[in-house]
């Protein structure tokens, strides 16, 4: 018989994160650019008070534990309050991506059976367009004050500020099982309907601990954190939870994601750490270069969502003295699963060797295990050469999707198949080479579309690039590169192919290059290659006659 320890049995609950920040970092600020325009500033103590008021308001509306509360909102102080009020009272905070197609948004709200929706002013017209299709929604709360309430056709509309201020700030956060559902995010649904990932209080708190570790994001109460990644995208990568845990100041950018607005808010708030997808950082870098501005406080920023070009990491470091940290994750992993930070002994490597490591998606943070397997599910070596299907497991990895039975995404041992193709080296650094559905299979060998794209965007005249496999009579598939040129550039197919020489294996070289004005993207900013493959399905490569 095992012996039980004699420690306090206290569940890991999200309400404790804000409670800690209120008690020990109560004067630390939360700064938000509001949808109405002005910059809003208050403290953790004030945020905690208003979260309790909102919890009382939800109770008065008849919200019960387990009810789903939907949000269609930008990063801001009111959204932050909703995170804690809903989960803290035992309900489920369901963040909805407004960049999805309206039918997908309607599907998600109905599938989640949201009882109330909280919406920023920006997205009121969006909800008006689908209101008749929403089955379980009892009412909508517009996240503004009485002076800015819009005229709207939405039924049962409430004003956020009126709702909050009409209730007491005395609310005792209930204590319940840490396995209770806390929040719900849906995948982007590029194939089929979006799938719901239902997080628990335990998984969220553990994920917060893990990403705050020194070899992860290294959060402390001396940091000023600006999540540029939206709060509707996998809970802003957990930063609205980890920052209060660490006592870090928060800065929310609202709806303005352009380079000028982001840089201005960073300087105003004294931001030391930020996080976002590569397209956001590309826009910020363009602004910095065009204006000659510098960063006054920013020391590091996290990039994820899709692979960041090595050239972007080098630019942040060499031109602006900012450490761009590569991370990997997905909705199903809460999301952060690995972070690329150098290990002891690597400081003596050449700059080129260090940059090659930093360009990888990194080592698993504590709690996450990774492996790669072949098409027969046999483990492959971690030798930085073999690449196969990436599988993960851990306490903040989904066991199955909301309202679905376990399916082919999980094997009999519980490992989750990510849909990524990756290599892992002897030090544990993982590098995504492709999505399983995007890998280019040429003559029985695999070509990484991501490596081709990252090589292309390293050219100064390339704004964005996508590599897809096109049918070939001899090799099954060969790579076609679809490129957006820098405005005014006269870059040619031959010039770009010449740029590739020596950077990738010769048999990886694109068989052709097509220049376009724009590329399609998913709701989360990733390249939509399904549409490109459909667009170019009948494309005849110049090598097809060889």
N, C-alpha and C positions, 0 to 999 in steps of 0.2 A: 504494500500500500504506500502511495506517495504521501509525503508530509506537506500540508498546506502552510504557506507563509503567514506571517502575522502583520500584514500591512493593511492600511486603510483601503477599503473597497469603494473607490470613488470613480464613477464613470467619466469617460472623456467626452465632454459636451461642448458644443460650439459656444454656448452662452458664457462658458468660463473664460474664453479668449477675450471677449469684450469686458467681462468683469475684471479680469486681470489688468487690462489697459486702463480701465476707469480708476482702479484702486492705486495702481503704482505708476501710471503714466498719464494721469488725468488731465494735466495741462498741455500735453503734446497735441499738436494741431492736426486737423484734417482740412486740407485746402481743396476747393472744387471750383472749376469753371462751370457756371450754371448754364442751362439752356436759355434762360431768360437774359443772360449777358454778364452780369456782375460776377466777380470772384467772391465766393462764400468761404468764410473761415470760422471754424469753431474747434472744440477740443474733444478728446475721447470721452471726458466726463459728460459733456453736453450730448454727444452722440449716444452714449449709453442711456441717458435719461430719455431721449426721444425714442430710442428703440423700445424702451419699456412702455412709453405712451402708445406707440404703434401696436405693441402686443395687446395692450388693453383694448385698443380700437378693434383689432381683429377678433378678439373674444366677443366684443359687443356686436360685431357683424355676424356672429354665429360660426366663425371658423373653429374647427375642432382639430385635435391632433391627427396627423396623417393627411389632412386636406392639402391639396396642391394650390399654391399661390403663384401665379405667373407674373413675370416682369418682362416688359419690353422697354429697355432703358439703357442709357449710356452710363459711363463711369462717373458717379457723383455721390454726394453725401446722402441723399435720400435713398439711392439704391443700396448703399452701405447699410443704412438703418433697416431696410427690408430684409437684407441677408440675415441679420441677427434677430429681428423680431419674429420672423416666420419660423426659422429653425429653432430658435430659443424656446418658443412656446410649444414645440413639438409638431408643427406643420412642416411642409416641404417647400423650399424656395425653388421655383422652377424658372430658370432664366431662359429666355427665348431669343434666338438670333433673328433680328429684324431684316437681315440681309438675305434670308431664304426667300423663296418664291411664296407669294400669298397662300396658294393651296397647301404648301408644306407647313406654313405657320398655322393655318387652320387645322390641319391634320394633327400637328403636335399638341395644340391646345386641347383638342377633343380627345386625343389619345391619353393625355395626362389627366384629363377631367379637371382642369383648373376651375376653382370656384370663384376666385376673384383675380382680376388682372390689374397690375400697376403699370402705367404707361407714361413715358416722357412726352412732352409737348410735340416733339418731332414726329412721333409715331401714331398720333391720334388718327390722322387720315388713313394710315395703314389698317388700323383696327376697324375703322368705319367701313372699309371695303369688304371685310370678312365677317362683320358682326352677325349677320343673319345665319351664318354657318356654324356659329359657336353654340354648342349644345348645353354645356353645364355651367357656363359663366353666369354668376348672379349679379355682378356689377363690375364697374371699372373705376379705378382711382387714378385721376390725372395728377402726376407728380409735379405740382406747382402750387402757388398761393392763389388766394381768391382774386387778386387783381389781374392775374394772367390766365385765368380759366378761359378756355376757348368755347366758342359756340360749336356744339357737336351733336351729331345724330345718335351717338352711342346711348344705349339705354342704361338707366340706373348709374348715373355718373356721380362720383364724389370728388371733392377737392382734397388733396393730400394734406396740406397744411391745416385746413379746417378739421380734418379727421384726427390728426395727431394732437393738435392743441385742445381738442375737446375731451381729452382723457387724462387721467392721473398718471404720474410717473412712478407710482408705487406698484411694482409687479415683481413677484417672487418667481424667478425662472424655475420651472419644474425640474425635478431630477428623475430621469428615466434611463432605460437601458441604452448603453452607448451604441448598440447595433441599430437603433432607431434611424429611419430614413431622415436625411437632413436637407438634401438638395437634389435637383434633377436637371440634367443637361442632355440634349439630344444631339446625335451625330449629324453631320451636314447632309447626309442622305444623297450622295452623288449617284448611287445606284439603289433603287428601291426607296421605300419610305425611311425617314430618319428613325433611329433607334434610341431609346431612352437609357441613360446610365444613371442609376439611382445610388447616390453616395450616402454614407452613414456618418454619424457624429464621430465615431471612432476613426474611420478612414480619413476624415477631414483633419482631425486634430493630429493624427500621426503624420499625415502628409505635411502639415504645417511645421512640425518639429523637423522633419527631414529636410525640407527645402531651406530652412534657416541655418543648417549646419555650415561650418566654415568652408568645406570643400564643395558645398552646393552654392547657394546664393549669399551665404555669410551675412545674414541679417543681424542687426543690433539696434539698440535704442538710439544710437548716434546716426542712424541712416534716415534718409528722406526718400521714400519709395513712391514712384509714379508708375502705376500699371497702365500702360498704353493699350496692352491687350485688353479687349473688352470684357466687362464683367458678365456679358452674355456668352462668352467663349470660355468654357471650362472654368468658370469662377475666377476669371482673370489670373489663371494659373496658380490659384491659391493665395495670392498676395493679400487680398482683403482679410484673410484669416491669419497668415503668418506675420504680417506687420503688427497687428495688435498684440500677438503673442510676444513679439520682440520689443514692443513699445516704440516702434519706428513711426515717424511722421508719415502721413499719407498725402499724396497730391493726386487729384483726379482730373483728367483733361476734358471731360465732357464730350461734346460732339466734334470739337475742332481738332483734327488729326494731321493737319498740314504741318510742314516743317517749321514755318515761322511761328505758328501758335504753340507747338510743342516746345520749341527752344525758349520762347518767351516765358512759358509757364515753368519750365525747368529752372530758369534763372530766378524767377520770382520766388519760387518755393524752395530753392536751394537743394534741388534733387541730386542725390548721390547714386541712386540705383533706379533703373527703369527696365521695362520688359515689353517686347512687341515682336511682330512678325517682320521678315526681311523687307517687305514692300514699304512698311512704315519707316524703317531705318534708311532705306534708299532715298526716300523723300526728304528725310531730315538731313542726310549728308549732302544732297543737292542744294538745299537751302544754305547750309553752312559754307559750302564752297562758293556759291554765288555771292554771298554777302560778306565772306571773310570773317564771320563770327567764330567765337570760341566757346567752350563750355567752362563755366566758372566753378561748378561744384561736382558735376557728373564724373564718377570714377569708373563705373562699370554698368553695363546694360546686358540684358539677357535677350537672346534671339532664339525663336523656335517657331513651330507651326509648319515650317518647311525648311529645307536645308539652306543655310546662309552661304553665299559665295565666299570663298577664301579671301577674295579681293576686298570684300566688305569688312572682314575681321581686321585685315591689314590696314585699311584706311582709318578705321576707328582708333587703332593703336598708334600707327605711325604719324598720322596727321593731327589727331586730336587727343592723344594720350588717354584714351578710354579703353578699358578692357571689355571687349565684346565676348560674352560667354555663351557658347553654343549649348543648348539643352534640347532634349527630346522628350516627347510625351504625346498623349492623345486623350480624348475624352474618357476612354476606358481606363486610363491610368491616373486620373485625378488632377492634373495630367502629368506632372514631372516624374520621369523615370530615370533619366541619366543627365549628367552635367559634365562638360568637358573642362576640367581644371587639371593643370600639370601635377604630376606626382613628384615626390622628392627624388633627386638625382637627375631630373630632366632639365634643370636650369642650365646645365653645362652643354646641352645640345645646341646645334647651330640654330639660328633664327628660322631657317627654312624648315628644319625638322620639328621645332616647337610649333610652328604655325601649322604644319601638317597634322599634328596631334590636336591642336585647338579647333581645326576645321571639322574634326569628327564630332559625333553627337555625344560622346563622352562615356564615362563609367557609371554603372548603376549606383544610385544613392542607397544608403542602408534601407533595407526592406524590400528592394526590388531585385529579383533574379532574372537573368536573361540567358537564352540559348538560341542557336540557329540550327535548323534541320533541313534536310533535303526533301525532295518531293515525296519520298516514302516515309517521312517523319523520323529519319535516322539522324542522330546528332552529328554535327560537323565540327571540325577542329577550330579552336580559337587561335588562328595563325595569321590573321589579317589578309589571308589569301582566299580561302573558301568563303563563298557567300551563299546564304540560304535564307529560308523563311524565319523571321524573328518571332520568338515566343517569350512571354514574360509572365511572372507571377509575383504576388505580393499583397500586403494587407490593404492597399488602396487601389487594387486592380479589380475590375468588375468580375463577378462570378457568373452573371448572365444579364441579359437586357430586361428592362422593365416590361412586365406583362408577357414575357416570352419564356419558354422552356429552354434549358441549355441546348445549344446548337453546335454546328461545326466549328464555330470560333473558339471553342474550348475542347481540349482533348480529355481523355479519360482520367488523366492525372490533375486536371484543373488548369493547365497552362493555357494562356490566352494567345491566340494567333493574331498578331498585330496587323497583318497584311503588308508589312514592310519586308524588303529583302535587304540583308545587312551582312557586314563582316564584323568579327570581334577579334581583337589582337590579344597577345599573351598578357598584357597589362589590364585587360578588361575593357579597353576603349572600343565602343561600338560605332560603326559608321554605316548610315543608311545609304545603300546604293540605288534603291528604287522602291516604289510600291510594287507588290506582286503583279498587279494588273498593268503596270507601266513598263516593266522590264522589257528590253528589246532582245528577242531570242534570234540570234543569227547563226545558222549552221550548227545548232545544238549548243552554242555557247551564249552566255548572257552578257549584254552590254548595258552599262548603267546610264540611264537617261539623265539622272541628276548630275553625274560627273560631266557629261557633255554640256549640259546647261550652265553649270558653274564655270566651266572653261570658257564658254562663249561670252558670258557676262563679264568676264575679266577683261575683255577687249573694251577699250574706252569708248568705242562707237556703238556698243550694244547696250540697249536699255533693258531688255528682257528677252529670254529665249526659252523655247520648249522643244524637247526632243521626243519624237514618237517613232514607233516601228511601223514601216510601210511594207506591204507584201512584196516579196522578191521571188522570182521563179527558181532561183538556185539556192538561196540562203534562207528561205522562208520569210525572214524579215531583215530589213536593213534600216539604219537610222536616217530620219529626215529631220533637219533642224529648222524650226520656224522662229524667225527673229524680228524684233522691233529695233530699228536703227535709231540712233540719236538724231534728233531733228537737224537737218542741214548736212548730215554725213553722206559721203559718197562711197561708203564701204561696199565692197563687192563680194560675191560668193567666193571668188578665188582668193581675195584678200583675207577673208575670215578662215577659210580652209588652211591657208598658209600659217595663220596664227595658231591653229591647232597642232601643227607639226611639232613633235617632241613633247607634247603635253599629255597626249593619250596614246594608247597603242594604235598602230597603223590600221589594224582591222576594225577599230572602233570609229574611225573617221566618218563623219556623215557622208552619205552618198549624194546628198543634195542639200541646198539651203534655199529657203523661201523667205522673202522679206514681206512683212505685213504691217498694217497700221496699229493693230491691237490684238491682244490674246484674250481668250475667255478665261474667267476665273470662277471659283466656287464662292459660296457665301462667306467663307472664312479666308478668302484671298489666295487660295491655292490655285495653281494652273488646272483648268478643267480639260484634261487630256481626252476624256471620252468624246467631247465635242470636236476636238481637233482630229481624233482618229476617224470620226464620222465624216468630217469635212474633207479629209485627204485619203479616204478609203480607196478611191480609184486613181490616186496619183501614180504616175508612171515615173519611176526613178531612171535617171540616165544610164545607170548600170544594169538595168533590167535586160538589155539585149546582149550583155556580155556572156 
